[in-house]
Amino acid sequence: MKVLNINNVKLKWLGQSSFKLEYGDLKIYIDPYQLSEEDKADIILITHGHYDHCSIADIAKLTKAETKIITTPDTTSKLASKVEGGNPILIKPGDKLELKKEDILVEAVPAYNTNKAFHPKDNQWVGYILTINKVRFYHSGDSDAIPEMNTIKADIVMLPVGGTYTMNAGEAAKIVNIIKPRIAIPMHYGKIVGSKTDAERFKELCQCEVRILD
């Protein structure tokens, strides 16, 4: 499995929309799903309550007493009944959370569909911008190409390319070419919808470096 290492932050794609970031001893997971590794997380970020983003079995596997679980309000009942330990922190689009102990800034940004019914804007589901060691990582969550993305500033972007429930490869590439990051990474393909072909198409259309991390 390929790992992106930038400014001493290691980024690994774990399939679907799931990523692991490591910075020193700090371990951060975004939308853990169908994990094969055994580990404990310091921070878990959940974009919304769909089963492939808020996977209770995977979250429970990763959680220790000190784990911070940053999540949307719709997930709390599932987490409360199934996940022992952890410290849930609720977040909505526009919120900023400074984790001083970990020296990380978490920004929640909108994620929604514009022409589909799977991810309504009213649900206030999110993507995240994480600032770690002066690098801005943007994970869009499950989203179409939305106007709010036009003003995002990020060094590394992670966007869905599989279509059906989210934007497709062409739409994702257009957003990348607006944001102009250092590196773009395709996600949300290969398990439920989408294929490696979508990731390759995304790479062809982006005007920046693209890393396919499978």
C-alpha positions, 0 to 999 in steps of 0.5 A, spaced: 500 500 500 502 506 497 503 512 503 504 519 501 509 522 506 509 530 506 512 534 511 513 528 516 505 527 515 504 520 513 497 519 509 495 512 507 488 510 503 485 504 506 479 504 501 473 507 500 473 514 503 478 511 509 484 514 510 490 514 516 494 520 518 500 519 522 504 525 525 510 522 530 506 518 535 499 521 533 494 517 529 488 520 526 483 516 522 477 519 517 471 514 516 474 508 517 471 502 514 473 495 513 480 495 516 484 490 516 489 493 521 489 493 528 491 499 531 488 505 536 487 512 534 488 518 537 483 522 533 477 519 529 473 523 524 466 521 521 463 525 515 456 523 516 452 517 518 452 512 512 455 505 514 461 506 509 463 512 513 460 511 520 462 504 521 461 502 528 465 495 528 471 499 525 470 505 530 470 500 536 476 497 534 480 503 533 477 507 540 481 507 546 479 511 552 482 517 550 480 517 543 477 524 540 471 522 536 469 528 531 463 527 528 456 529 526 450 529 530 446 524 526 451 519 528 451 519 536 446 514 537 449 509 534 456 511 537 453 511 544 450 504 544 456 500 541 462 504 542 465 504 549 470 509 551 472 515 546 470 522 547 465 524 542 465 532 539 459 534 535 461 538 529 457 542 523 459 546 517 463 552 519 466 550 525 473 550 527 476 546 532 483 547 535 486 541 538 492 544 542 494 538 545 495 535 538 497 541 535 492 540 529 486 545 527 480 541 524 475 545 520 468 542 518 466 544 511 459 543 507 458 536 503 452 535 500 449 533 493 446 538 488 442 533 483 441 527 488 438 525 494 443 521 498 446 527 501 441 533 503 444 539 504 440 540 510 443 534 514 449 538 515 454 533 513 461 535 513 468 534 509 474 536 513 480 541 513 486 538 517 492 543 518 498 538 521 505 541 521 503 547 516 500 542 511 492 543 509 489 536 508 482 537 505 477 531 505 471 532 502 466 527 505 461 524 500 459 530 496 458 533 489 462 539 486 459 544 490 460 552 490 463 552 497 469 548 494 471 554 490 474 558 496 477 552 499 485 552 500 489 546 501 495 543 499 493 535 499 485 534 497 482 527 497 475 527 493 470 522 491 471 519 483 466 514 483 460 517 481 452 515 483 452 517 490 458 523 489 461 527 484 464 523 478 472 523 476 471 529 471 467 533 476 472 532 481 478 534 477 474 540 475 474 542 483 482 540 483 483 545 478 480 550 481 483 549 488 490 548 485 493 543 491 500 540 491 497 533 490 490 530 489 488 523 491 482 520 488 477 516 493 470 513 494 471 507 488 473 500 488 468 497 493 461 500 492 461 504 486 467 506 481 473 503 479 480 504 478 479 506 471 475 512 475 481 514 478 486 514 472 481 518 468 481 523 474 489 523 474 488 525 466 484 531 467 487 534 473 492 539 472 496 538 478 500 531 481 495 526 482 497 520 487 493 514 486 494 510 493 492 503 492 
